[in-house]
Amino acid sequence: MITGGNSGIGFATAGKLAAKGFHVILASRNQQTSAQAIERICAGNPSASVESIPLDLASFAAVRQCVATFQAKGYPLHLLINNAGGSVAGQQASFTADGFEMTFGTNHLGHFLLTNLLLDNLKQSAPARVITVSSQKHVPGYGGKGAPDFDYDNLKGEKYYDTQVFYRNSKLANMWFAYELQRRLAGTGVTSNAVCPGFVPEAIGNRRTSALDRLMYKQILPRMPFARSLEQASSSYMVAATDPRYESVGGKFIVDGKETPSSDESYDEEKARRLWEMSCEWCGLGNGAS
Ligand SMILES: NC(=O)c1ccc[n+]([C@@H]2O[C@H](COP(=O)([O-])OP(=O)(O)OC[C@H]3O[C@@H](n4cnc5c(N)ncnc54)[C@H](OP(=O)(O)O)[C@@H]3O)[C@@H](O)[C@H]2O)c1
């Protein structure tokens, strides 16, 4: 199962997984776009096995419904890629159906609930893997000025709102989640790793509406040496998803297909545990993975 597999890096990865013989489930909020995505994957590979299940990560009820739909199918689950998300455009915070700031709610909380509800499926299907897509932007100063500022008293923008800071916070939360999940899954045959696809202007450009932005992201930036193509970015996911090493090794941050140190703060186990416990409370879960 891959979240946000209709477009961008998720779509490129879904195509590669299907080509490797996986039965791929696109968990996505737009079933019409999913149908088109499935058509495109099957056009390039007639033996591809792909279907979609509705999922809106910005609603706990929709996440629960997605899991119920999946579980009713009786499939095993060998791979969950928590890929969907991004940052919210604009200067104003927006909120999920449950009242959480949209970037944090979608990128972290939606995936936190989804993964926890699917843990029994993953364990019963072991060996299995969970891959959470973070970003090097969780590292202070990476990609220009700016750093995460993870403040429990400002999670809903009570003190200030900055779309970039909230994106960085959500990606730090993804790191804490991936590492804490690995600690909690020890001995189960399920691994948890985080990945960063690198800077992929083409995926960003698809969302831009101004002609100048599209020119910049689709034509100019992709030529820069620091940019990654959809092909390169999805290859990074594929390393985490299919390299035999990550069947038994978890708790790593994989960038450009290589294990890379993440920020000092991301290794803070106390902070990771606190976020886990708070997330359980917010999502209405007991203790999540024990
Ligand atoms: N592009 C980069 O340079 C870059 C760098 C580092 C990390 N990343 C990360 O890579 C991942 C994929 O991003 P991308 O660049 O491929 O962008 P993208 O093409 O915009 O993909 C994002 C996907 O997330 C889905 N999504 C957003 N909100 C959702 C929700 N509430 N429920 C369900 N699905 C939702 C979108 O679905 P819709 O089609 O319905 O909108 C879309 O399919 C993200 O986690 C992003 O943060 C990207």
The ligand as a Gaussian input file, in Angstrom:
#p B3LYP/6-31G(d) Opt

LIG

0 1
 N        9.242000      16.923000      -4.218000
 C       10.236000      17.121000      -3.368000
 O       11.204000      17.873000      -3.659000
 C       10.243000      16.444000      -2.030000
 C       11.382000      16.566000      -1.208000
 C       11.404000      15.920000       0.035000
 C       10.299000      15.184000       0.448000
 N        9.193000      15.106000      -0.356000
 C        8.058000      14.315000       0.131000
 O        7.729000      13.340000      -0.846000
 C        6.351000      12.964000      -0.684000
 C        5.676000      12.938000      -2.051000
 O        5.631000      14.242000      -2.552000
 P        5.705000      14.628000      -4.105000
 O        6.826000      15.576000      -4.231000
 O        5.651000      13.421000      -4.935000
 O        4.388000      15.517000      -4.241000
 P        2.950000      15.278000      -4.871000
 O        3.045000      14.828000      -6.270000
 O        2.223000      16.545000      -4.570000
 O        2.360000      14.067000      -4.028000
 C        1.721000      14.225000      -2.831000
 C        0.617000      13.192000      -2.760000
 O        0.017000      13.296000      -1.462000
 C       -1.377000      13.212000      -1.620000
 N       -2.073000      13.836000      -0.512000
 C       -1.957000      15.091000      -0.048000
 N       -2.811000      15.295000       0.975000
 C       -3.476000      14.128000       1.153000
 C       -4.493000      13.695000       2.048000
 N       -5.041000      14.526000       2.955000
 N       -4.923000      12.424000       1.975000
 C       -4.419000      11.566000       1.052000
 N       -3.464000      11.917000       0.169000
 C       -3.005000      13.188000       0.222000
 C       -1.658000      13.940000      -2.939000
 O       -2.923000      13.566000      -3.377000
 P       -3.808000      14.476000      -4.366000
 O       -3.345000      14.105000      -5.731000
 O       -5.213000      14.065000      -4.063000
 O       -3.554000      15.908000      -4.027000
 C       -0.508000      13.442000      -3.785000
 O       -0.829000      12.221000      -4.413000
 C        5.755000      13.958000       0.306000
 O        5.699000      13.361000       1.582000
 C        6.766000      15.097000       0.316000
 O        6.770000      15.819000       1.541000
 C        9.140000      15.697000      -1.594000

